[in-house]
Every structure is written in C-alpha cells, then in structure tokens.
Amino acid sequence: MSERLLDGIRVLDFTQFLAGPYCSQFLADMGAEVIKIERPVAGDDSRGNVPRLEGKSLNFNWYNRGKKSVELSMKDPDAQEIIKAMIKDADVVVESFKPGQMKKFGLDYEAVKQINPEVIYCSVSACGQTGANAWRPGFDVIAQGMSGFMDMQGDPNGDPVKSGVTIGDYVGAFNAYGAIVTALYYKKNTGEGQFIDISLLDGLISIMTPMEGAATLDLKPTRAGRHHNTLAPYGIYRSDKGDSVIIAAFSAGQWSKLCNAIGKPELLEDERFLSIGSRAANIKDLEAILQGWLSSFDTIEEAIAILDKAGVACCKIRSVNEVAHDPAMWDRGCLTEIELPPSYKEHRTYKCRGPWIQYSKTPVEMKRAADLGENNYEVLEKYGWSKEKIDEKEAEWSSMFRKQ
C-alpha cells in the first residue's frame, strides 16, 4: 500500500446517523486516525438501523469504517476532561449535534480553540449554526423539503416526492469532507485552524439548478416528472408493455443519431423538433413517437441494443438489486467486500459500496468498523486513565444509560 493521503492526521468524531459519520469515514479511508466518541451502552443511534446482519446494522459498518470506537458520557465531567486532553492532539474535530449542544458540554469551537488554537472544527447540522432556522431540529427529509429540492421530484400533476436516498446527508457529507481537506491545506500553509459550518439545507440549495431563474427572474420552476423542463429528449420513455428506457439525445448530434436509429430521419426536418426548445415544448408528440417505436419490440433490451449500436445515449432503468450483482461494477471496484467487526460470529465479511474516487498513487483503503467501545483501553489509557478507572466508568455509565 502506498502512503495514504491523510497519514498522521488525527480526528475526533462526535457524529451520529449519516452526514457526519459519512464525512469522517472518508477521512479514515484516506489514512486519518479517526476516534469516534460514542454514548455508552447504545452508541451511535445508527447502530440500530436496518438492514441488519446478525442483528447489527450493515449501514453503520459502512458509515463508520476505519474508525476507533471509544465510549464516553459527554455529560460526565471526568469524560469532558479526558476529551479536552484528546483535543490537544487533534487536527480535526467533527460534530453533528443540534446547534448549541456542544456548548452545553463545554466543547464548542470557542472553548476548543482555547485548548488547541490550530484545530479545524467542523459542525454538521440540518440548517446551519446561524440564521433564523439554526434552532430547527432536522434531518435529511427536512432539508429536502425546505430547500425546494423535494418540490422538483415527482409527477407534475402529483405530490412532491422525497428522494429515494438521503441525498441531503450525502451532499452534506461530501461538502464537509471537502471543506475539512481544504482547511487542512490552509493550515499546512499558515498554521491556522478554523471553524467550518456545514448545513444540509445549504448543500441542497447549492445543487438547485433552477434557483437563479427563481431568484433573478421570479420564475416558478417545479417538477417535470419523467422529462426535463428545457431539454428533449432527456428523460424516461416507456413502451406499451410497461418497460422503460432513459434516452438523453438532446444535442444536435445525438438527436440526429436517434432519428436515424428509429428509422424516422424525417423528424430532423419536422418543425416541432427543430431545436432543443421546440422538442421540449412538444414533448407529448415526441413521447408518442418514441413510445410507438419502443412498443414494436418484444423486449426493451432489443430497442436498447439498436440505440447503443447507433451511439445514442441511453440505458435501461435498473433496480438496486441488479446493480448490486452487476459484474462490471465489481470489476470497476465501486462494489467491494469489507471485513466485519469481531462481534460478528457467523460472517467475517460483507458486500458493500466501494471507493468512488480512484487515485493512481494513493488509493483509498477501506477498513472495518469497530465494535462499540472496542478501543476504550487503547485510547483512554494513553490519556491517563488506568484500566481500573475505565472499567469503573464503564460500569457506572452502563447502569446509568440502561435505565434511560
């Protein structure tokens, strides 16, 4: 294994659920030492998420791979003191509590930078640390609704639809990772740390392509369903048998290939379809033509084979299960197999998403997640707690948290 990009970087991780853990796990993939501070007994709430293998969450394993797990009660003064000792050695602190919660623990950025002025401190929340919505408790679905993102999903004559994946969490995690790495570069050049405020809501607004038209021109863009508002053909087309194919042939070159592939070169001279805009304006007519062509085949695969041969951008809409068993995805490496924590008895590995960024010299290394508290002795003894004190605290917290 080549030298990893973030070797020597130490991260304290106070995150739960998805957005924060997803950010810090990629720091771990790139070589950082990530110490995850978890609530005693229960740990990160996502340890209970489905799907489960041997009663334990598979998703937790993926969001928290490569990290060390330490149990500490954030309300305990002794725990707060050892956390402060750990902060002295940290390059990065990541937290995803509701705004203001870390201050109650005496571990907000203003307090932490007094301990370690060079620390990079990243807070991940639904609506950010400032502004009128900062108080609002929230998760991905709240950010989807508040950002306008949800209003763009679904049929134009139906209700808004949430994304099938927690897109706000993922965008927030990518933003947090990119911001932290950028801040590390700044720190390398200046020696200075800084505070990073990551909002799921801000992240979704940042990917809303229609926003400038709404803000500048007072347009009211909304969901377009299977098709694009301004590009055509660029969407989902169906046969009368219920099969679907995506066709993205809006450019002049692609449109020409499509017309010839379906045996209708005369469409190139049809006034309804002379430009991208006119094709979008006459989408119902275009849809009827393409549906008629698709319906002439026994299977959608036959139609796709003709379009592929002609160089038309198209694909079948695949299920998640189909993708999970696609040999091409396994050969590419974007699906892989990772070791499971020691507490698993019947399985030693699980199949999962692999690295989605390919480096030629510093490849991503995806290691297993830790069992809850697996690294208590390793980490806490380093900061002055004896094995006896760790056992004493674990027993105290176990009794306390089991009653909650």
Secondary structure, 3 states (H helix, E strand, C coil): CCCCCCCCCEEEEECCCCHHHHHHHHHHHCCCEEEEEECCCCCCHHHHCCCEECCEEHHHHHHCCCCEEEECCCCCHHHHHHHHHHHHCCCEEEECCCCCHHHHCCCCHHHHHHHCCCCEEEEEECCCCCCCCCCCCCCHHHHHHHHCCHHHCCCCCCCCCCCCCCHHHHHHHHHHHHHHHHHHHHHHHHCCCEEEEEEHHHHHHHCCCCHHHHHHHCCCCCCCCCECCCCCCEEEEECCCCCEEEEECCCHHHHHHHHHHCCCHHHHHCHHHCCHHHHHHCHHHHHHHHHHHHCCCCCHHHHHHHHHHHCCCEEECCCHHHHHCCHHHHHHCCEEEEECCCCCCCCCEEEEECCCCCCCCCCCCCCCCCCCCCCHHHHHHHHCCCHHHHHHHHHHHHHHHHCC
